[in-house]
Structure formats: structure tokens, C-alpha cells
Amino acid sequence: MINLEQLVSAVQRSAMAASDALVAKNLDTLQQFFEPAEDDEASKITEATQRALSASRAASDAASGATSGAAESDSARAAVRQAAEALETAAAAMAKRRGSSGMLRPKMMAVQFPHVTKEGPGIHTVYVPLIALAPVSFARVSEVRFKTDLHLSAAGDELAVSFPSSGEASGGPPPASAAPDGGATPKGTPTSASIEIVVSETPLSQGLRLLVEGYERALRAQIPG
């Protein structure tokens, strides 16, 4: 036997998991139309930091190899070592940031249009965002129906439920003879349950709709005529 609240909670969690899986699939579908944009500035900063780091390490090694035992030399070596460590931390952070800045650009395809110019027939190349060509549709779980037979019993202030064996009626004792040959129905056979999940198309969000419309306007502006 299980608590009725636990049963309802388990069904609800399963429905939410199915909905989350659809959301993840929708995001994967959307990401197929975009690709990471190269961050040139981050690349330049990373390379400059790496060069400075190499120079600092070389200076630190040179200072460590010096024969002077003065306190100033020790202090200088410590300062150079700290600078090298700071540069190493900065280089690692920039390397991690590179390629993961979150900047995206639409995947494009080039289409050539023939058109007439003052010099005669010519070819005009149009760069088309794929998201402006392919229909974008998302799905969502709009309804979940769970149906099964249960035995109900009171357990203190709570309501407990159990699944009847096959051939038993919900809320009542099992029939004495339910098998076709007149024998008793075997106990322990799991009862059947039905789960119906209704998946429907969800409308595009306002932001995504405006984004697609912007790419469509940019496409129309490129097409001659």
C-alpha cells in the first residue's frame, strides 16, 4: 500500500519530466539553426596574455638562477612569481571564456539570383538564414490522463491505496470465481493501468517570432526586384 498523496505526486513528477524532456528537445531544435560566433577580441586577449605569461616565467626562471643573495633579489623573484601566477589565472579564464561567450549567429546558405543590371545580366548572391526557410514548431504536453483501479483504505488521517490483482473490482473484494474455467483468479497478477499523454503544438514565443520576422525582413531586403 502507498499513500494516495505519494501516488499523485509520482504521477505529477512523471508528467513534469515528460514536459521537461519536450522543452529540452525544443531547445535542441532551435540550436540547429544557430552556431557559436567567433569572439575575435577574446582570442586576441588570450594570445597576448599567453605571451606575457611566457615572458614572466622566463624572467622568474632567470631571477631564480641568479647568484645574488640579496633581499631585493628575493623580493623581485617573489613579485615576478606572483605576476606569473596572476597571468596564468587570467589566461585560463580567457581560454575558458573563448568559444563559450554565448554569442550565436544564424546558420546561413548562399543563394544566387539572376538579375538585370545596367551592364547586362548578372548574378546577385543572397545570404539566407536557415531559420527563415524552415518552419519552426515546438511541442508541449497539454494534458496527462492516468486511469487505474485502486483499493482504498484509511490509515489514520491519511488515505492509502493499493493496486488490485487482475479480476478484482476496485474498492471491493476479489470475485470468488472469475476465471473462464470456474477457478479462482490467480492473485498477484498486476492490474492494468492506462496513461494518455496529449502532445500539442505550442505557439512561438513573442521573442522568437520577432527574431524570425527580423531575419525574414533582412532576407527580403537582399532579394533584387
C-alpha positions, -999 to 999 in steps of 0.1 A, spaced: 0 0 0 11 35 -7 -2 69 4 -26 85 -21 -6 117 -19 25 98 -29 8 83 -59 -5 116 -71 30 132 -66 46 104 -85 23 109 -114 28 146 -113 66 142 -113 64 119 -143 43 144 -162 67 172 -154 96 150 -165 79 144 -198 73 181 -202 109 189 -194 121 164 -220 100 182 -246 114 215 -236 150 202 -240 141 188 -274 126 222 -284 159 239 -274 179 213 -294 157 220 -324 163 258 -321 200 254 -317 202 236 -350 196 270 -367 225 287 -349 262 283 -344 287 299 -320 301 332 -332 338 337 -330 349 363 -304 379 379 -321 387 402 -291 387 373 -267 411 355 -290 435 384 -292 434 390 -254 441 353 -248 471 352 -271 485 384 -256 481 370 -221 498 338 -231 528 357 -244 530 378 -213 528 346 -192 557 331 -211 578 362 -207 570 363 -169 580 327 -165 613 333 -183 620 363 -161 612 343 -130 635 314 -141 663 339 -148 658 355 -114 659 322 -97 691 313 -114 709 345 -104 737 341 -78 728 373 -59 715 365 -24 703 400 -15 669 405 -1 660 427 -30 665 398 -54 643 375 -33 616 402 -33 619 407 -70 617 369 -76 585 367 -55 569 396 -73 577 381 -107 563 347 -95 531 364 -83 527 382 -116 532 349 -135 506 332 -113 481 361 -119 487 359 -156 483 322 -156 449 326 -139 438 352 -164 449 331 -193 430 301 -180 399 323 -175 401 337 -210 407 303 -226 376 290 -208 356 320 -220 367 317 -256 341 299 -276 316 300 -248 307 337 -247 271 329 -256 273 348 -289 254 330 -316 249 337 -353 224 321 -377 235 293 -399 234 307 -435 232 294 -470 241 314 -502 215 316 -530 222 332 -563 196 353 -581 198 363 -618 190 399 -624 195 426 -650 219 455 -644 230 484 -665 259 464 -677 236 435 -686 225 402 -670 242 395 -637 242 373 -606 232 386 -572 242 365 -541 217 364 -512 227 351 -478 197 333 -464 193 324 -426 181 288 -424 156 298 -397 139 320 -423 133 290 -446 125 260 -424 92 260 -404 99 262 -366 74 244 -345 75 233 -308 56 207 -289 43 207 -254 25 183 -230 -10 198 -228 -27 171 -209 -19 139 -190 -46 113 -180 -39 85 -156 -65 58 -151 -64 27 -130 -84 7 -105 -74 11 -68 -83 -3 -34 -88 24 -9 -83 22 29 -80 46 58 -46 48 75 -51 71 104 -57 106 90 -44 96 56 -59 77 27 -39 47 14 -43 29 -19 -32 -4 -34 -34 -19 -68 -59 -48 -71 -49 -80 -88 -63 -88 -122 -100 -96 -119 -106 -77 -87 -130 -48 -86 -118 -15 -72 -129 -9 -37 -143 -44 -31 -132 -80 -25 -120 -101 -54 -146 -123 -70 -145 -160 -59 -146 -173 -94 -135 -151 -122 -115 -174 -144 -131 -189 -176 -129 -225 -162 -146 -215 -130 -114 -215 -109 -103 -186 -88 -83 -159 -105 -46 -161 -96 -36 -135 -71 -6 -113 -75 -13 -106 -112 -7 -69 -118 -37 -48 -127 -37 -28 -159 -34 10 -160 -37 34 -188 -17 66 -192 -27 91 -220 -3 119 -228 -17 146 -251 10 165 -270 1 196 -289 19 223 -308 27 254 -288 27 288 -304 61 306 -309 71 329 -281 69 367 -288 107 369 -288 113 341 -312 86 353 -335 101 388 -337 136 372 -342 123 352 -372 105 382 -386 137 402 -384 156 376 -404 128 375 -429 129 412 -434 167 411 -438 162 384 -465 136 404 -484 159 434 -484 186 413 -502 164 399 -530 165 420 -561 133 434 -575 
